[in-house]
């Protein structure tokens, strides 16, 4: 097939990132199971999700998303030239962050009473009041996670991936522990867990900096490296801002649907994001430091990332669609989570899954734009995708409820992939699938065969078993065996 995935060694890093992310995502599922048992798809959990959306929105804009994408290429350039320059640059960024983030937190807490009604105008007065209170409690999270994101960028640039990828485990663990310990505080326990988890996520990474980075206070607003960072950061912030508008519009529309609709979207998207977080994010994180501004150096690892991502996400999307109901029942349907909650969550999840492959590929491909120091193209593409999502959501929500909101997100994902593919191919002046086309085609029809086998085995198992573990586990095992039997030879050739 001509493309060696192991050839440049990044697959090892992707493996460690995926391993850490598996632990984080599995604990994230445990978190959702605990939350579902305590709150179900309820008005209180809806209020928390709106409250946490505000700091989460800023986290994506100013921390883990845009900041990491802008910071790593610049820091790597400095690191190649001189370790002292790299330390100087990173120290400047951290010093500025230590000054700026507290102001963002204070500003956000003051604006909370105005932001919550904007995000969920369908809430009752009591729900809005609860969401404002929870928002103020969770806002310091943005400062904690912003600093953690800079530390993660430093560690990734030095080739250390497992620790930063494992750090989100702390957030999940913090929420789980808080919900279990402070049950009497109801939704407030979720906000306390966010603060505990964010603090732990930052603190656990700091010891890993030893020998890689030495911090010195350098508050220089005119630093040239800082100016370059801000120049690259601004388009990234705008690009991610329009992406987050998708979520904001979905939540706003869902607040007018039956109570628990926002919660149902959250449970569905947690399952939808599991393969994205484990595989697409791991692959994109591993190849990002290896991408460069040269087309000849960027295309090979990018093609490898596309191939590996597609090989995993195509069968995952089909399997998740078929087994969605059993999986939701197995994980969530107990305690306060009812069969009606399962039906709402299923309705959303099956439409979200349609967008699994495009969102995974976009996660990998977008990193190439930032390696080219191009933050404007992702921003432009995201803006168009958001416009598509909002238009489709408004068109579909009345007829399809939460399913319409999920379907609009998936349609926007396919539009985003098409535009990303076209613009990136032009920027790199080369085909993104050269050498991997046959493997992709084989994976496509192997996924179809696997889907038939999974559906058929599910129908047979339902005749004699009503245990959800068997109903989900046995068809999954059969599907994995059949799919890997078809693609293993091609995958092995690419791994050698």
N, C-alpha and C positions, 0 to 999 in steps of 0.2 A: 504493500500500500504506500510505501515511500516516506511516511512521516513517523518518526520515532518519538514517542511521548517521553520515554526515559532519557532521551539523548542529552538533554541539557540539565538534568538533575532536579528540575522543579517538581516532578511528580512526588519525590520524597517529601518535600515541604508541603505539598497539597495533601499528602497522606496524614501528616502530623496535624495540619490545620483541620482536616476533616475529622480526625480522631477526637481532637479537643471539642470541635463543634458538635459532634455526635453526643458527647457527654452533656454539653450545654443544652442542646435541643431536646434530648431525652429528659433532662431535668426541667426544661421548659414545659414539656408535656405533663410531667408530674405536677408542676405548678398549676397548669390549667385544670388538671384533674382535681387538685385540692380546691382551687377557686370554684370550679363547677359544683363540687360537693357542697361548698359553703354558700355560694350565691346563686348558682344556676344561671339562667339567662334572665336577669332581673333588672329592675330600675336602678338599684344601688350599684350594680356592676356597670351598667350603662353610664352612670354618673362618674364613676372612677375612670372609665375608659376615655371619656371626654376630658376629664381633669388631667390625666396623664398624657393625653394627646399633645397638649401645649408644650411641656418640656421635651416630650419625645420629638415633636416637630423641630424644635430648636436643636436638639441633639443631632438629628440628621443633617440639619443645615450647617451648624457651627462646630460639630464635633466629628462623629464617626464617619460621616459621608464626605462632605466637601473638604473639610480640613485635612483629613487623611489623604485624600486624592491629590490635593495641592501640595501638601507638606513632603510626601515621600520622594517625588522626583527631584525637588530642589535640595532636600537633605542628602539624597544619594549623590547628586552632582558635587556637593561640597565635600562629601566623604571621599569621593574618588580623588579629589585634589589634595585635601589636607584634613586630618582629623581635628586639628585645632579650629579650622574654619567651620567645620560641621558642628562642633560643640558650641561655638560662638552663635551660630545661626539658631540652633535648637534652644539655647539658653535665652536668646532674645524672644523667641516665640513663646516659650513658657512664661517668661517674665510678663510679657504683655497679656497673656491669657490669665495670669493670676490677678491682674488689675481689672481686666475687662469683664470676666465672667461674673464676679460678684455684682457688678452693676446690672448685668443682664438679669440676674436672679431677682434683684430688688425691683427692677422695672417690670418684670413679668408678674410678680406678686401684686404690685399696685394695679396692673391692668386686668387681673383675673376676673373681676366682676363684670368687665366689659367684653372680655373674650369669650367667656362661657356661653352667654346668650347668643353670640354670633355663631358659635359652633353648633349649638343644639337649641334652636329656638322652639322646637317642639316639646321640650321638657316642661314639666310642671314647675311651679315656683320652688317647691321643696327640693326637687331634683337639681335645679340650677344652683340653689344655695349649697347643697352638698357638694356639687362639682367644684364650686368656687373654693370651698374649704379644702378639699382634697388637692386642688391645683396649687394652692399656696403651700401646702405641706410638701408636695413633690418637686417644686421648682428648683431647689438647690441641687437636684440631680443633674441639671444641665452643666453646672460648674464641675462637679465630680467627674462626669463622663467626658467632658471636654478636655480636661487635663489627662484623663486616661487615654483618650484618642491620640494625643501628641506623643505620649509615652509609647503607645502601640506602634506609631509610625517610626519612632527611633528604633525599636526592637525589630520590627519587620525589615528595616533597611540594613540591619546587621545580620539578617538571616535567621532571626529567632521568631518562630511563628506559633509554637505550641502554647506558650504561656499567655500571649495576648488573646489567642483564640479561645483559651480556656477561661479567661477572665469573666465573660458573661455568665458563667456558671454561678458566680457570686450573686448576681442580680436575682436569678431564679431562686437560689437558695435563700436569699434574704427575704423574698416575698413569701416563700413556703413557710419558713420559720415564723415569720411575723403573723401570718394568717392563722397558723396553728396555735401560737402562744397567746395572741390577743384577739381571740374570737369575740369577746365581749365588746370590742371597739368597732365591730362590723367593718364597713368599708374603709375606715381609718387605718385598719391593720394593713391594708394594701399599700397605702401611702407610706407608712412607717417602713414596710418591707423594701420599697423602692429606695429610700434613703440608706438603709442598712446595706443593701446590695450594691448601690453605687459607690459607697465608701469602700467596701471590700474590693470592688472591681479595680479601683485605683490603687489601693494599698498593696494588693498582691503582685502588681507589676513592677513596683518601684525597686525591690531588691534585684530584679533581673537586669537593671541598668548598670549594675556594678561592672566596671571594666570596659563598658561600651560608651558611657557618656558621663561627663562631669558637669554638673550644673553650677553656673555662676550668675548672679543677678545682673541682668543687662537690659535695662528699660530704655531702649533707644528707638523712639518712634520713627526716626529717619533712616533706620538701617536698610541697606539696599536689599538684603535678602528678605526682610519683612515686606518691603514694597513689592517684590516679585511674588511673594506668597499671596498678598492681598489681591494683586492683579489676576492671579490664577484662581484665587478663591472666590471672587465675586461672581463670575459666570457659573461656577459650581454651586454656589448658594442659590442663585436664581433658578438654575436647572432643578435642583432638589426641591426648591420652594414650590415650583409648579407641579412637581410629582406629588408633594404632600397635599396639594390642593385636591387631588383625587380622593384621598382619605377624608379630608375635611368635608368635601361635597357629599361623599357617601354617608358619613356620620350625620350630617345636617339633614339629609333626606330621610335617613333611617330613624331619626328622632321623631319624625311624624308618623312612622309606622307603629305597629303594636309594640308595647313595652317588651324589652328584651331583644329587639332587633339589632341594636348595636352590639350587644353581647354575642348574638349568633354570628354576626360578621367576624367578630374577634376570634371565636372558637374555630370558625371555618378557616380563617386566614392563618391561624397557628398551624393547622395541619398542612395547608397549602405551602407555607414557608419552610416546613421541615426539610424537604429535599433541596429547596433553594439554599437554605442556610448551611446545610451539611456539605453539599457538593458545589453548587455554582459559586458561592462566596469563597469556599476553600480554594477552588481552582483559580478564580480571579485574583485572590490575595497572593497566591503562590507565584503566579506569572507576572504580577504587576512590577515588582522590582527588577525583573529580567527584560522588560520592554524598554525600548529606547526610541530616540527620535528617528532612527534609520529604518526604512521600510524592510530592508533585507534582514535586519536583526529582529524586527517586531513580528513579521508575518509567521515564521515557523512556530514560536511558542503560542501565538494567538490561534493558529490552526489547530494545534494540539489541544488547547483549551476548549475550542468549539467542538472538536470530536468527542473528547471525554465527557463534556457536559451533555451533549446530545445523546450519547450512548446510555447515559444514566437517566436523564429526565424524560425521554420519550416513553420507555416502559413504565417509569414511575407515575407519569400522568395517567396512563391508561389503567394501571392497576389501582391507583387511588380513586379514580372515577367509579370503577366497578365495585370496590370494597368500601366505599365511603360510609354507607349507612352502618355497616357492622363495626367499622372502626370508631365511629362517633359513639355508638352504643357501648362499645367495650371501654372506651376511655372516660366518657363523660356522664352517661345516663345512670346516675345514682345520686342519693342525697337530694339536693334542691333542683337538680337537673332533670327535667321531665321528658316524656316522649314527645311532647309538643316542641320542646327546645331542640330535640334531636331532628325533628322534621324541618324546622327553620334553618338549623345549621347545615343539614344535608342539602337543602335547596340552594344555599349560598356556595357550599364547597364544590359541588359538581360543576358549577359555572366558573368558579375560580380556577379549577384544574385545567380548563381549556387554555389558560394563559401561562401554564407552568413552563413549557419549553421556551416561548419567546422571552419571558422575564429572566430565565436562567441564562440564555445566550446574550441578552442585553447586559446582564451583570458582568459577563466576561469581556464582551466587546468594548464596552464603554471605557474600560481602563486604558485601552489603546489611545483614545483621544487625549487623555491626561498625560500619557507618556510622550505624546507629540506636543505637549504644552497647549493643547486646544481645549479650552473649557466652553467655548461658545457653541460648538456643534451639539454636544449633549444637551445644552440648555435649549437650543432651538428645537431639537427633536422632542425633548420632554414637553415643551410648550404645546406642540402640535398634538402629542399623545394625550395631554390633559384636556385639550379642547374636545378631542374625540370622546374621551371618557365622560366629561360633563354632559355633552350633548346626548350621548347614548343613555346615560343615567337618567336624565330628565325624561327621555323618551320611554324608557322601559320600567321605571320604578312603580308607576301606578298599576301596570298590568302584571308585573312579575315580583314585586316586593323586593326582598333582599337578593333574590336570584337575579333580578334585573341589574342591581348595583354590581354584583359580582361579574355578570356577563359583560357589562360595559367596561370593567377593569380589564378583562381578558381581551376584548376587542382592541382596546387601547394598547395592550402589550404587543399584539401582532403588528399594529401600525408602527409602534416604536422600533420593533425589530427590523421591519422593512426599511425604514429610514436610516437606522443605524448601519445596516448592512451596506446600503447604497453609498452613503457618505464616507464610511470608513474604507470601503474598497477604492473609492476615488482618491482618498487621502494617502493610502498606502500604495496606490498604483499596482495592485495585485489582487488575485483571487483569494478569497478567504477559505475556500474549500479545496484548493489544489492539493492533490495527493490523498484526500480523505473522502472524496465523493462516493466511492464504491462502498466504503465502510458505513457511511451515513445512509445510503440506500438500503443496504442489507439490514441495518438496524431498524429502519422504518418498517419493512415487511415482517421482520422478526417480531417487532412489537405487535403487529396485527395478529400474528399466529398466537403469541402469548396472550393477547387480550381474549381471543376466542377460548383458549384453554382455561384461563382464570374464570371467565363467566360460566363456562360449562361445568367446571368443577364446583363453583359456588352453588349452582342449581342442584347438582347431585348431593352435595354435603347438606343442603337445607332440607333434604328429604329425611335425613336420619339424625341430624344434630341441631340443637338450638343453643349451644354454647358459643358465645361470640368469639372466644379465643380460637376455637376450631374453625368457625365460619370465616374468620379473617386469616388465621395462620396457615391452614392447609392450602387454600387457593394461592396464597402468597408464595409458599414454598414451591408449588407446582409451577407457577409463573416464572419464578427466578431460575429454576432448573431448565425450563424450556428455552427461555430467552438467552441465558448464558450458553446453552448448548449451541445456539445458532451463531452467536457473535464472539464466543471465546477465542476461536482461532484467529479471527481478525484482530481482536483486542490484544492477544498475546503477541502477534507479529509487531504491533505498534508499541508494545511494551519492551521489546528486546532491543 
